[in-house]
Amino acid sequence: MLSATERGVAGFTDVKRVQIPFVWEFADPEAYARALASTGPAFEAMQAVGEVSFLQAAMELARERVREGLPLRAPIAVVGYLARKPG
């Protein structure tokens, strides 16, 4: 959350932090691993452990969460801010 100083410098008032429910759904663990690999944080992880190791670990993790007849789901913590700028 923005500090009082940051809000003042930016000129915002009535700042409100909101959580936005969001879920990724995938057909299978391979699709999950490919989507995860396309994110910025995954790029850094792949630099550290290698792309093959990253993809294998992501698929193994996803396989543990597969439930027959249900899509593979990955909840995402999305946060937004609402504010007003006076004038």
PyMOL Python script that loads the backbone (N, CA, C, O; Angstrom):
from pymol import cmd

cmd.read_pdbstr("""\
ATOM      1  N   MET A   1       0.846  -1.177   0.000  1.00  0.00           N
ATOM      2  CA  MET A   1       0.000   0.000   0.000  1.00  0.00           C
ATOM      3  C   MET A   1       0.888   1.236   0.000  1.00  0.00           C
ATOM      4  O   MET A   1       1.968   1.237   0.590  1.00  0.00           O
ATOM      5  N   LEU A   2       0.431   2.272  -0.656  1.00  0.00           N
ATOM      6  CA  LEU A   2       1.177   3.527  -0.690  1.00  0.00           C
ATOM      7  C   LEU A   2       1.199   4.155   0.697  1.00  0.00           C
ATOM      8  O   LEU A   2       0.193   4.160   1.406  1.00  0.00           O
ATOM      9  N   SER A   3       2.348   4.679   1.071  1.00  0.00           N
ATOM     10  CA  SER A   3       2.452   5.387   2.339  1.00  0.00           C
ATOM     11  C   SER A   3       1.749   6.740   2.211  1.00  0.00           C
ATOM     12  O   SER A   3       1.413   7.178   1.111  1.00  0.00           O
ATOM     13  N   ALA A   4       1.536   7.386   3.350  1.00  0.00           N
ATOM     14  CA  ALA A   4       0.900   8.706   3.328  1.00  0.00           C
ATOM     15  C   ALA A   4       1.744   9.691   2.525  1.00  0.00           C
ATOM     16  O   ALA A   4       1.201  10.531   1.807  1.00  0.00           O
ATOM     17  N   THR A   5       3.061   9.594   2.639  1.00  0.00           N
ATOM     18  CA  THR A   5       3.955  10.467   1.881  1.00  0.00           C
ATOM     19  C   THR A   5       3.825  10.214   0.384  1.00  0.00           C
ATOM     20  O   THR A   5       3.737  11.155  -0.405  1.00  0.00           O
ATOM     21  N   GLU A   6       3.814   8.925  -0.008  1.00  0.00           N
ATOM     22  CA  GLU A   6       3.686   8.592  -1.434  1.00  0.00           C
ATOM     23  C   GLU A   6       2.347   9.071  -1.993  1.00  0.00           C
ATOM     24  O   GLU A   6       2.287   9.579  -3.113  1.00  0.00           O
ATOM     25  N   ARG A   7       1.278   8.913  -1.219  1.00  0.00           N
ATOM     26  CA  ARG A   7      -0.036   9.389  -1.671  1.00  0.00           C
ATOM     27  C   ARG A   7      -0.013  10.898  -1.847  1.00  0.00           C
ATOM     28  O   ARG A   7      -0.555  11.425  -2.819  1.00  0.00           O
ATOM     29  N   GLY A   8       0.627  11.605  -0.886  1.00  0.00           N
ATOM     30  CA  GLY A   8       0.691  13.061  -0.954  1.00  0.00           C
ATOM     31  C   GLY A   8       1.496  13.536  -2.147  1.00  0.00           C
ATOM     32  O   GLY A   8       1.092  14.481  -2.825  1.00  0.00           O
ATOM     33  N   VAL A   9       2.619  12.907  -2.418  1.00  0.00           N
ATOM     34  CA  VAL A   9       3.471  13.297  -3.544  1.00  0.00           C
ATOM     35  C   VAL A   9       2.732  13.074  -4.856  1.00  0.00           C
ATOM     36  O   VAL A   9       2.806  13.907  -5.759  1.00  0.00           O
ATOM     37  N   ALA A  10       2.032  11.973  -4.967  1.00  0.00           N
ATOM     38  CA  ALA A  10       1.306  11.662  -6.194  1.00  0.00           C
ATOM     39  C   ALA A  10       0.009  12.462  -6.290  1.00  0.00           C
ATOM     40  O   ALA A  10      -0.561  12.590  -7.374  1.00  0.00           O
ATOM     41  N   GLY A  11      -0.456  12.999  -5.169  1.00  0.00           N
ATOM     42  CA  GLY A  11      -1.669  13.795  -5.169  1.00  0.00           C
ATOM     43  C   GLY A  11      -2.955  12.994  -5.083  1.00  0.00           C
ATOM     44  O   GLY A  11      -4.027  13.538  -5.350  1.00  0.00           O
ATOM     45  N   PHE A  12      -2.886  11.731  -4.722  1.00  0.00           N
ATOM     46  CA  PHE A  12      -4.080  10.891  -4.661  1.00  0.00           C
ATOM     47  C   PHE A  12      -4.759  10.995  -3.296  1.00  0.00           C
ATOM     48  O   PHE A  12      -4.109  11.189  -2.269  1.00  0.00           O
ATOM     49  N   THR A  13      -6.079  10.859  -3.318  1.00  0.00           N
ATOM     50  CA  THR A  13      -6.858  10.784  -2.079  1.00  0.00           C
ATOM     51  C   THR A  13      -7.757   9.560  -2.161  1.00  0.00           C
ATOM     52  O   THR A  13      -7.930   8.970  -3.227  1.00  0.00           O
ATOM     53  N   ASP A  14      -8.313   9.197  -1.044  1.00  0.00           N
ATOM     54  CA  ASP A  14      -9.250   8.064  -0.975  1.00  0.00           C
ATOM     55  C   ASP A  14      -8.659   6.801  -1.609  1.00  0.00           C
ATOM     56  O   ASP A  14      -9.340   6.108  -2.365  1.00  0.00           O
ATOM     57  N   VAL A  15      -7.419   6.509  -1.307  1.00  0.00           N
ATOM     58  CA  VAL A  15      -6.755   5.333  -1.870  1.00  0.00           C
ATOM     59  C   VAL A  15      -7.322   4.080  -1.213  1.00  0.00           C
ATOM     60  O   VAL A  15      -7.395   3.986   0.012  1.00  0.00           O
ATOM     61  N   LYS A  16      -7.715   3.133  -2.032  1.00  0.00           N
ATOM     62  CA  LYS A  16      -8.274   1.876  -1.534  1.00  0.00           C
ATOM     63  C   LYS A  16      -7.597   0.715  -2.257  1.00  0.00           C
ATOM     64  O   LYS A  16      -7.535   0.693  -3.486  1.00  0.00           O
ATOM     65  N   ARG A  17      -7.095  -0.238  -1.497  1.00  0.00           N
ATOM     66  CA  ARG A  17      -6.491  -1.453  -2.052  1.00  0.00           C
ATOM     67  C   ARG A  17      -7.585  -2.505  -2.218  1.00  0.00           C
ATOM     68  O   ARG A  17      -8.347  -2.763  -1.287  1.00  0.00           O
ATOM     69  N   VAL A  18      -7.661  -3.107  -3.397  1.00  0.00           N
ATOM     70  CA  VAL A  18      -8.681  -4.123  -3.656  1.00  0.00           C
ATOM     71  C   VAL A  18      -8.019  -5.404  -4.150  1.00  0.00           C
ATOM     72  O   VAL A  18      -7.024  -5.367  -4.874  1.00  0.00           O
ATOM     73  N   GLN A  19      -8.585  -6.530  -3.749  1.00  0.00           N
ATOM     74  CA  GLN A  19      -8.133  -7.820  -4.250  1.00  0.00           C
ATOM     75  C   GLN A  19      -9.113  -8.279  -5.321  1.00  0.00           C
ATOM     76  O   GLN A  19     -10.330  -8.208  -5.149  1.00  0.00           O
ATOM     77  N   ILE A  20      -8.553  -8.749  -6.425  1.00  0.00           N
ATOM     78  CA  ILE A  20      -9.369  -9.160  -7.558  1.00  0.00           C
ATOM     79  C   ILE A  20      -9.254 -10.671  -7.710  1.00  0.00           C
ATOM     80  O   ILE A  20      -8.169 -11.171  -8.007  1.00  0.00           O
ATOM     81  N   PRO A  21     -10.345 -11.412  -7.514  1.00  0.00           N
ATOM     82  CA  PRO A  21     -10.272 -12.866  -7.667  1.00  0.00           C
ATOM     83  C   PRO A  21      -9.912 -13.233  -9.104  1.00  0.00           C
ATOM     84  O   PRO A  21     -10.524 -12.740 -10.051  1.00  0.00           O
ATOM     85  N   PHE A  22      -8.916 -14.099  -9.257  1.00  0.00           N
ATOM     86  CA  PHE A  22      -8.464 -14.480 -10.585  1.00  0.00           C
ATOM     87  C   PHE A  22      -7.899 -15.887 -10.537  1.00  0.00           C
ATOM     88  O   PHE A  22      -7.182 -16.245  -9.602  1.00  0.00           O
ATOM     89  N   VAL A  23      -8.220 -16.680 -11.540  1.00  0.00           N
ATOM     90  CA  VAL A  23      -7.727 -18.059 -11.600  1.00  0.00           C
ATOM     91  C   VAL A  23      -7.349 -18.387 -13.042  1.00  0.00           C
ATOM     92  O   VAL A  23      -8.110 -18.113 -13.970  1.00  0.00           O
ATOM     93  N   TRP A  24      -6.170 -18.975 -13.221  1.00  0.00           N
ATOM     94  CA  TRP A  24      -5.804 -19.554 -14.510  1.00  0.00           C
ATOM     95  C   TRP A  24      -6.328 -20.977 -14.534  1.00  0.00           C
ATOM     96  O   TRP A  24      -6.293 -21.666 -13.515  1.00  0.00           O
ATOM     97  N   GLU A  25      -6.815 -21.429 -15.685  1.00  0.00           N
ATOM     98  CA  GLU A  25      -7.226 -22.821 -15.856  1.00  0.00           C
ATOM     99  C   GLU A  25      -6.479 -23.414 -17.035  1.00  0.00           C
ATOM    100  O   GLU A  25      -6.280 -22.755 -18.055  1.00  0.00           O
ATOM    101  N   PHE A  26      -6.065 -24.676 -16.885  1.00  0.00           N
ATOM    102  CA  PHE A  26      -5.272 -25.353 -17.901  1.00  0.00           C
ATOM    103  C   PHE A  26      -5.843 -26.735 -18.182  1.00  0.00           C
ATOM    104  O   PHE A  26      -6.420 -27.379 -17.306  1.00  0.00           O
ATOM    105  N   ALA A  27      -5.670 -27.172 -19.414  1.00  0.00           N
ATOM    106  CA  ALA A  27      -6.151 -28.490 -19.823  1.00  0.00           C
ATOM    107  C   ALA A  27      -5.296 -29.606 -19.238  1.00  0.00           C
ATOM    108  O   ALA A  27      -5.797 -30.697 -18.963  1.00  0.00           O
ATOM    109  N   ASP A  28      -3.999 -29.335 -19.045  1.00  0.00           N
ATOM    110  CA  ASP A  28      -3.092 -30.391 -18.577  1.00  0.00           C
ATOM    111  C   ASP A  28      -1.829 -29.763 -17.974  1.00  0.00           C
ATOM    112  O   ASP A  28      -1.596 -28.565 -18.139  1.00  0.00           O
ATOM    113  N   PRO A  29      -1.017 -30.564 -17.279  1.00  0.00           N
ATOM    114  CA  PRO A  29       0.194 -30.043 -16.649  1.00  0.00           C
ATOM    115  C   PRO A  29       1.188 -29.427 -17.635  1.00  0.00           C
ATOM    116  O   PRO A  29       1.910 -28.495 -17.281  1.00  0.00           O
ATOM    117  N   GLU A  30       1.231 -29.930 -18.851  1.00  0.00           N
ATOM    118  CA  GLU A  30       2.151 -29.379 -19.843  1.00  0.00           C
ATOM    119  C   GLU A  30       1.761 -27.937 -20.210  1.00  0.00           C
ATOM    120  O   GLU A  30       2.622 -27.066 -20.328  1.00  0.00           O
ATOM    121  N   ALA A  31       0.474 -27.701 -20.387  1.00  0.00           N
ATOM    122  CA  ALA A  31      -0.001 -26.338 -20.688  1.00  0.00           C
ATOM    123  C   ALA A  31       0.282 -25.412 -19.507  1.00  0.00           C
ATOM    124  O   ALA A  31       0.656 -24.255 -19.702  1.00  0.00           O
ATOM    125  N   TYR A  32       0.107 -25.913 -18.284  1.00  0.00           N
ATOM    126  CA  TYR A  32       0.415 -25.131 -17.085  1.00  0.00           C
ATOM    127  C   TYR A  32       1.888 -24.721 -17.086  1.00  0.00           C
ATOM    128  O   TYR A  32       2.211 -23.552 -16.877  1.00  0.00           O
ATOM    129  N   ALA A  33       2.780 -25.690 -17.322  1.00  0.00           N
ATOM    130  CA  ALA A  33       4.217 -25.422 -17.292  1.00  0.00           C
ATOM    131  C   ALA A  33       4.609 -24.402 -18.365  1.00  0.00           C
ATOM    132  O   ALA A  33       5.419 -23.513 -18.104  1.00  0.00           O
ATOM    133  N   ARG A  34       4.042 -24.523 -19.568  1.00  0.00           N
ATOM    134  CA  ARG A  34       4.367 -23.579 -20.639  1.00  0.00           C
ATOM    135  C   ARG A  34       3.894 -22.164 -20.295  1.00  0.00           C
ATOM    136  O   ARG A  34       4.607 -21.191 -20.540  1.00  0.00           O
ATOM    137  N   ALA A  35       2.687 -22.054 -19.725  1.00  0.00           N
ATOM    138  CA  ALA A  35       2.171 -20.733 -19.353  1.00  0.00           C
ATOM    139  C   ALA A  35       3.012 -20.126 -18.231  1.00  0.00           C
ATOM    140  O   ALA A  35       3.343 -18.941 -18.267  1.00  0.00           O
ATOM    141  N   LEU A  36       3.350 -20.929 -17.254  1.00  0.00           N
ATOM    142  CA  LEU A  36       4.164 -20.440 -16.149  1.00  0.00           C
ATOM    143  C   LEU A  36       5.534 -19.981 -16.650  1.00  0.00           C
ATOM    144  O   LEU A  36       6.075 -18.984 -16.173  1.00  0.00           O
ATOM    145  N   ALA A  37       6.087 -20.713 -17.610  1.00  0.00           N
ATOM    146  CA  ALA A  37       7.412 -20.379 -18.157  1.00  0.00           C
ATOM    147  C   ALA A  37       7.407 -19.045 -18.893  1.00  0.00           C
ATOM    148  O   ALA A  37       8.469 -18.458 -19.102  1.00  0.00           O
ATOM    149  N   SER A  38       6.239 -18.557 -19.289  1.00  0.00           N
ATOM    150  CA  SER A  38       6.165 -17.304 -20.042  1.00  0.00           C
ATOM    151  C   SER A  38       6.158 -16.069 -19.142  1.00  0.00           C
ATOM    152  O   SER A  38       6.144 -14.946 -19.645  1.00  0.00           O
ATOM    153  N   THR A  39       6.169 -16.257 -17.829  1.00  0.00           N
ATOM    154  CA  THR A  39       6.114 -15.119 -16.912  1.00  0.00           C
ATOM    155  C   THR A  39       7.505 -14.587 -16.591  1.00  0.00           C
ATOM    156  O   THR A  39       8.503 -15.293 -16.741  1.00  0.00           O
ATOM    157  N   GLY A  40       7.557 -13.352 -16.154  1.00  0.00           N
ATOM    158  CA  GLY A  40       8.830 -12.728 -15.799  1.00  0.00           C
ATOM    159  C   GLY A  40       9.590 -13.447 -14.695  1.00  0.00           C
ATOM    160  O   GLY A  40      10.781 -13.714 -14.856  1.00  0.00           O
ATOM    161  N   PRO A  41       8.936 -13.773 -13.567  1.00  0.00           N
ATOM    162  CA  PRO A  41       9.652 -14.474 -12.506  1.00  0.00           C
ATOM    163  C   PRO A  41      10.192 -15.839 -12.963  1.00  0.00           C
ATOM    164  O   PRO A  41      11.246 -16.275 -12.502  1.00  0.00           O
ATOM    165  N   ALA A  42       9.479 -16.499 -13.856  1.00  0.00           N
ATOM    166  CA  ALA A  42       9.946 -17.796 -14.354  1.00  0.00           C
ATOM    167  C   ALA A  42      11.225 -17.628 -15.164  1.00  0.00           C
ATOM    168  O   ALA A  42      12.097 -18.497 -15.130  1.00  0.00           O
ATOM    169  N   PHE A  43      11.345 -16.529 -15.885  1.00  0.00           N
ATOM    170  CA  PHE A  43      12.557 -16.285 -16.657  1.00  0.00           C
ATOM    171  C   PHE A  43      13.778 -16.310 -15.744  1.00  0.00           C
ATOM    172  O   PHE A  43      14.791 -16.933 -16.060  1.00  0.00           O
ATOM    173  N   GLU A  44      13.669 -15.627 -14.612  1.00  0.00           N
ATOM    174  CA  GLU A  44      14.785 -15.592 -13.665  1.00  0.00           C
ATOM    175  C   GLU A  44      15.047 -16.980 -13.087  1.00  0.00           C
ATOM    176  O   GLU A  44      16.201 -17.375 -12.922  1.00  0.00           O
ATOM    177  N   ALA A  45      13.992 -17.716 -12.782  1.00  0.00           N
ATOM    178  CA  ALA A  45      14.169 -19.070 -12.256  1.00  0.00           C
ATOM    179  C   ALA A  45      14.849 -19.965 -13.286  1.00  0.00           C
ATOM    180  O   ALA A  45      15.725 -20.758 -12.940  1.00  0.00           O
ATOM    181  N   MET A  46      14.451 -19.841 -14.547  1.00  0.00           N
ATOM    182  CA  MET A  46      15.060 -20.658 -15.599  1.00  0.00           C
ATOM    183  C   MET A  46      16.528 -20.304 -15.804  1.00  0.00           C
ATOM    184  O   MET A  46      17.335 -21.160 -16.164  1.00  0.00           O
ATOM    185  N   GLN A  47      16.867 -19.040 -15.572  1.00  0.00           N
ATOM    186  CA  GLN A  47      18.273 -18.651 -15.654  1.00  0.00           C
ATOM    187  C   GLN A  47      19.082 -19.358 -14.565  1.00  0.00           C
ATOM    188  O   GLN A  47      20.246 -19.701 -14.773  1.00  0.00           O
ATOM    189  N   ALA A  48      18.465 -19.569 -13.419  1.00  0.00           N
ATOM    190  CA  ALA A  48      19.160 -20.188 -12.290  1.00  0.00           C
ATOM    191  C   ALA A  48      19.240 -21.706 -12.400  1.00  0.00           C
ATOM    192  O   ALA A  48      20.280 -22.290 -12.097  1.00  0.00           O
ATOM    193  N   VAL A  49      18.143 -22.362 -12.836  1.00  0.00           N
ATOM    194  CA  VAL A  49      18.111 -23.840 -12.816  1.00  0.00           C
ATOM    195  C   VAL A  49      18.086 -24.461 -14.200  1.00  0.00           C
ATOM    196  O   VAL A  49      18.278 -25.669 -14.336  1.00  0.00           O
ATOM    197  N   GLY A  50      17.852 -23.659 -15.228  1.00  0.00           N
ATOM    198  CA  GLY A  50      17.742 -24.180 -16.586  1.00  0.00           C
ATOM    199  C   GLY A  50      16.293 -24.398 -16.969  1.00  0.00           C
ATOM    200  O   GLY A  50      15.455 -24.730 -16.132  1.00  0.00           O
ATOM    201  N   GLU A  51      16.012 -24.206 -18.249  1.00  0.00           N
ATOM    202  CA  GLU A  51      14.629 -24.305 -18.735  1.00  0.00           C
ATOM    203  C   GLU A  51      14.060 -25.707 -18.567  1.00  0.00           C
ATOM    204  O   GLU A  51      12.917 -25.861 -18.137  1.00  0.00           O
ATOM    205  N   VAL A  52      14.836 -26.726 -18.897  1.00  0.00           N
ATOM    206  CA  VAL A  52      14.338 -28.103 -18.816  1.00  0.00           C
ATOM    207  C   VAL A  52      13.981 -28.454 -17.378  1.00  0.00           C
ATOM    208  O   VAL A  52      12.915 -29.012 -17.120  1.00  0.00           O
ATOM    209  N   SER A  53      14.873 -28.126 -16.438  1.00  0.00           N
ATOM    210  CA  SER A  53      14.601 -28.422 -15.021  1.00  0.00           C
ATOM    211  C   SER A  53      13.372 -27.668 -14.533  1.00  0.00           C
ATOM    212  O   SER A  53      12.551 -28.219 -13.799  1.00  0.00           O
ATOM    213  N   PHE A  54      13.246 -26.405 -14.943  1.00  0.00           N
ATOM    214  CA  PHE A  54      12.093 -25.611 -14.539  1.00  0.00           C
ATOM    215  C   PHE A  54      10.797 -26.243 -15.042  1.00  0.00           C
ATOM    216  O   PHE A  54       9.850 -26.428 -14.277  1.00  0.00           O
ATOM    217  N   LEU A  55      10.761 -26.571 -16.335  1.00  0.00           N
ATOM    218  CA  LEU A  55       9.546 -27.146 -16.918  1.00  0.00           C
ATOM    219  C   LEU A  55       9.199 -28.485 -16.278  1.00  0.00           C
ATOM    220  O   LEU A  55       8.027 -28.756 -16.017  1.00  0.00           O
ATOM    221  N   GLN A  56      10.189 -29.320 -16.022  1.00  0.00           N
ATOM    222  CA  GLN A  56       9.938 -30.609 -15.372  1.00  0.00           C
ATOM    223  C   GLN A  56       9.352 -30.414 -13.978  1.00  0.00           C
ATOM    224  O   GLN A  56       8.388 -31.083 -13.607  1.00  0.00           O
ATOM    225  N   ALA A  57       9.937 -29.493 -13.202  1.00  0.00           N
ATOM    226  CA  ALA A  57       9.440 -29.242 -11.849  1.00  0.00           C
ATOM    227  C   ALA A  57       8.015 -28.695 -11.882  1.00  0.00           C
ATOM    228  O   ALA A  57       7.178 -29.092 -11.071  1.00  0.00           O
ATOM    229  N   ALA A  58       7.737 -27.790 -12.814  1.00  0.00           N
ATOM    230  CA  ALA A  58       6.389 -27.212 -12.924  1.00  0.00           C
ATOM    231  C   ALA A  58       5.370 -28.289 -13.300  1.00  0.00           C
ATOM    232  O   ALA A  58       4.267 -28.317 -12.755  1.00  0.00           O
ATOM    233  N   MET A  59       5.736 -29.173 -14.229  1.00  0.00           N
ATOM    234  CA  MET A  59       4.803 -30.238 -14.627  1.00  0.00           C
ATOM    235  C   MET A  59       4.565 -31.218 -13.477  1.00  0.00           C
ATOM    236  O   MET A  59       3.436 -31.660 -13.267  1.00  0.00           O
ATOM    237  N   GLU A  60       5.612 -31.557 -12.738  1.00  0.00           N
ATOM    238  CA  GLU A  60       5.445 -32.469 -11.599  1.00  0.00           C
ATOM    239  C   GLU A  60       4.526 -31.859 -10.543  1.00  0.00           C
ATOM    240  O   GLU A  60       3.644 -32.536 -10.016  1.00  0.00           O
ATOM    241  N   LEU A  61       4.736 -30.580 -10.239  1.00  0.00           N
ATOM    242  CA  LEU A  61       3.884 -29.889  -9.273  1.00  0.00           C
ATOM    243  C   LEU A  61       2.427 -29.889  -9.750  1.00  0.00           C
ATOM    244  O   LEU A  61       1.512 -30.153  -8.970  1.00  0.00           O
ATOM    245  N   ALA A  62       2.226 -29.595 -11.023  1.00  0.00           N
ATOM    246  CA  ALA A  62       0.869 -29.549 -11.573  1.00  0.00           C
ATOM    247  C   ALA A  62       0.227 -30.938 -11.556  1.00  0.00           C
ATOM    248  O   ALA A  62      -0.965 -31.060 -11.272  1.00  0.00           O
ATOM    249  N   ARG A  63       0.990 -31.970 -11.851  1.00  0.00           N
ATOM    250  CA  ARG A  63       0.436 -33.339 -11.850  1.00  0.00           C
ATOM    251  C   ARG A  63      -0.117 -33.722 -10.484  1.00  0.00           C
ATOM    252  O   ARG A  63      -1.091 -34.470 -10.397  1.00  0.00           O
ATOM    253  N   GLU A  64       0.497 -33.217  -9.418  1.00  0.00           N
ATOM    254  CA  GLU A  64       0.031 -33.508  -8.058  1.00  0.00           C
ATOM    255  C   GLU A  64      -1.336 -32.894  -7.785  1.00  0.00           C
ATOM    256  O   GLU A  64      -2.030 -33.312  -6.857  1.00  0.00           O
ATOM    257  N   ARG A  65      -1.722 -31.920  -8.576  1.00  0.00           N
ATOM    258  CA  ARG A  65      -2.984 -31.204  -8.340  1.00  0.00           C
ATOM    259  C   ARG A  65      -4.087 -31.551  -9.339  1.00  0.00           C
ATOM    260  O   ARG A  65      -5.176 -30.980  -9.279  1.00  0.00           O
ATOM    261  N   VAL A  66      -3.820 -32.466 -10.242  1.00  0.00           N
ATOM    262  CA  VAL A  66      -4.828 -32.871 -11.227  1.00  0.00           C
ATOM    263  C   VAL A  66      -5.911 -33.687 -10.530  1.00  0.00           C
ATOM    264  O   VAL A  66      -5.622 -34.602  -9.758  1.00  0.00           O
ATOM    265  N   ARG A  67      -7.166 -33.337 -10.819  1.00  0.00           N
ATOM    266  CA  ARG A  67      -8.329 -34.065 -10.300  1.00  0.00           C
ATOM    267  C   ARG A  67      -9.187 -34.490 -11.488  1.00  0.00           C
ATOM    268  O   ARG A  67      -9.520 -33.670 -12.344  1.00  0.00           O
ATOM    269  N   GLU A  68      -9.535 -35.747 -11.536  1.00  0.00           N
ATOM    270  CA  GLU A  68     -10.316 -36.297 -12.650  1.00  0.00           C
ATOM    271  C   GLU A  68     -11.584 -35.489 -12.875  1.00  0.00           C
ATOM    272  O   GLU A  68     -12.349 -35.245 -11.942  1.00  0.00           O
ATOM    273  N   GLY A  69     -11.805 -35.072 -14.126  1.00  0.00           N
ATOM    274  CA  GLY A  69     -13.013 -34.357 -14.507  1.00  0.00           C
ATOM    275  C   GLY A  69     -13.001 -32.873 -14.204  1.00  0.00           C
ATOM    276  O   GLY A  69     -13.978 -32.183 -14.495  1.00  0.00           O
ATOM    277  N   LEU A  70     -11.912 -32.355 -13.622  1.00  0.00           N
ATOM    278  CA  LEU A  70     -11.831 -30.931 -13.292  1.00  0.00           C
ATOM    279  C   LEU A  70     -10.655 -30.292 -14.004  1.00  0.00           C
ATOM    280  O   LEU A  70      -9.647 -30.955 -14.249  1.00  0.00           O
ATOM    281  N   PRO A  71     -10.766 -29.008 -14.344  1.00  0.00           N
ATOM    282  CA  PRO A  71      -9.625 -28.336 -14.963  1.00  0.00           C
ATOM    283  C   PRO A  71      -8.528 -28.130 -13.913  1.00  0.00           C
ATOM    284  O   PRO A  71      -8.802 -28.045 -12.715  1.00  0.00           O
ATOM    285  N   LEU A  72      -7.325 -28.056 -14.373  1.00  0.00           N
ATOM    286  CA  LEU A  72      -6.195 -27.733 -13.505  1.00  0.00           C
ATOM    287  C   LEU A  72      -6.248 -26.227 -13.258  1.00  0.00           C
ATOM    288  O   LEU A  72      -6.211 -25.438 -14.203  1.00  0.00           O
ATOM    289  N   ARG A  73      -6.334 -25.830 -11.994  1.00  0.00           N
ATOM    290  CA  ARG A  73      -6.514 -24.415 -11.668  1.00  0.00           C
ATOM    291  C   ARG A  73      -5.322 -23.876 -10.898  1.00  0.00           C
ATOM    292  O   ARG A  73      -4.719 -24.580 -10.088  1.00  0.00           O
ATOM    293  N   ALA A  74      -4.988 -22.619 -11.159  1.00  0.00           N
ATOM    294  CA  ALA A  74      -3.923 -21.922 -10.450  1.00  0.00           C
ATOM    295  C   ALA A  74      -4.452 -20.555 -10.018  1.00  0.00           C
ATOM    296  O   ALA A  74      -4.556 -19.647 -10.842  1.00  0.00           O
ATOM    297  N   PRO A  75      -4.787 -20.397  -8.731  1.00  0.00           N
ATOM    298  CA  PRO A  75      -5.251 -19.089  -8.262  1.00  0.00           C
ATOM    299  C   PRO A  75      -4.108 -18.071  -8.296  1.00  0.00           C
ATOM    300  O   PRO A  75      -2.967 -18.399  -7.971  1.00  0.00           O
ATOM    301  N   ILE A  76      -4.417 -16.855  -8.685  1.00  0.00           N
ATOM    302  CA  ILE A  76      -3.441 -15.783  -8.787  1.00  0.00           C
ATOM    303  C   ILE A  76      -3.877 -14.658  -7.849  1.00  0.00           C
ATOM    304  O   ILE A  76      -5.053 -14.297  -7.815  1.00  0.00           O
ATOM    305  N   ALA A  77      -2.936 -14.106  -7.094  1.00  0.00           N
ATOM    306  CA  ALA A  77      -3.231 -12.978  -6.203  1.00  0.00           C
ATOM    307  C   ALA A  77      -3.064 -11.684  -7.001  1.00  0.00           C
ATOM    308  O   ALA A  77      -1.946 -11.209  -7.201  1.00  0.00           O
ATOM    309  N   VAL A  78      -4.182 -11.121  -7.452  1.00  0.00           N
ATOM    310  CA  VAL A  78      -4.162  -9.867  -8.199  1.00  0.00           C
ATOM    311  C   VAL A  78      -4.642  -8.758  -7.261  1.00  0.00           C
ATOM    312  O   VAL A  78      -5.692  -8.875  -6.629  1.00  0.00           O
ATOM    313  N   VAL A  79      -3.861  -7.688  -7.183  1.00  0.00           N
ATOM    314  CA  VAL A  79      -4.187  -6.569  -6.311  1.00  0.00           C
ATOM    315  C   VAL A  79      -4.241  -5.310  -7.159  1.00  0.00           C
ATOM    316  O   VAL A  79      -3.422  -5.117  -8.057  1.00  0.00           O
ATOM    317  N   GLY A  80      -5.197  -4.470  -6.871  1.00  0.00           N
ATOM    318  CA  GLY A  80      -5.305  -3.200  -7.567  1.00  0.00           C
ATOM    319  C   GLY A  80      -5.533  -2.078  -6.574  1.00  0.00           C
ATOM    320  O   GLY A  80      -5.844  -2.317  -5.407  1.00  0.00           O
ATOM    321  N   TYR A  81      -5.378  -0.873  -7.040  1.00  0.00           N
ATOM    322  CA  TYR A  81      -5.607   0.300  -6.198  1.00  0.00           C
ATOM    323  C   TYR A  81      -6.583   1.234  -6.896  1.00  0.00           C
ATOM    324  O   TYR A  81      -6.473   1.496  -8.094  1.00  0.00           O
ATOM    325  N   LEU A  82      -7.525   1.722  -6.134  1.00  0.00           N
ATOM    326  CA  LEU A  82      -8.473   2.729  -6.613  1.00  0.00           C
ATOM    327  C   LEU A  82      -8.186   4.022  -5.861  1.00  0.00           C
ATOM    328  O   LEU A  82      -7.944   3.985  -4.655  1.00  0.00           O
ATOM    329  N   ALA A  83      -8.207   5.150  -6.536  1.00  0.00           N
ATOM    330  CA  ALA A  83      -7.924   6.412  -5.887  1.00  0.00           C
ATOM    331  C   ALA A  83      -8.522   7.552  -6.691  1.00  0.00           C
ATOM    332  O   ALA A  83      -8.938   7.391  -7.839  1.00  0.00           O
ATOM    333  N   ARG A  84      -8.549   8.686  -6.059  1.00  0.00           N
ATOM    334  CA  ARG A  84      -8.984   9.893  -6.741  1.00  0.00           C
ATOM    335  C   ARG A  84      -7.844  10.900  -6.727  1.00  0.00           C
ATOM    336  O   ARG A  84      -7.059  10.973  -5.782  1.00  0.00           O
ATOM    337  N   LYS A  85      -7.780  11.665  -7.795  1.00  0.00           N
ATOM    338  CA  LYS A  85      -6.831  12.778  -7.863  1.00  0.00           C
ATOM    339  C   LYS A  85      -7.668  14.055  -7.860  1.00  0.00           C
ATOM    340  O   LYS A  85      -8.376  14.347  -8.825  1.00  0.00           O
ATOM    341  N   PRO A  86      -7.579  14.807  -6.775  1.00  0.00           N
ATOM    342  CA  PRO A  86      -8.411  15.994  -6.655  1.00  0.00           C
ATOM    343  C   PRO A  86      -8.174  16.994  -7.790  1.00  0.00           C
ATOM    344  O   PRO A  86      -7.084  17.099  -8.352  1.00  0.00           O
ATOM    345  N   GLY A  87      -9.242  17.713  -8.093  1.00  0.00           N
ATOM    346  CA  GLY A  87      -9.134  18.793  -9.082  1.00  0.00           C
ATOM    347  C   GLY A  87      -9.398  18.304 -10.409  1.00  0.00           C
ATOM    348  O   GLY A  87      -9.352  19.071 -11.371  1.00  0.00           O
TER     349      GLY A  87
END
""", "prot")
cmd.dss("prot")
cmd.show_as("cartoon", "prot")
cmd.util.cbc("prot")
cmd.orient("prot")
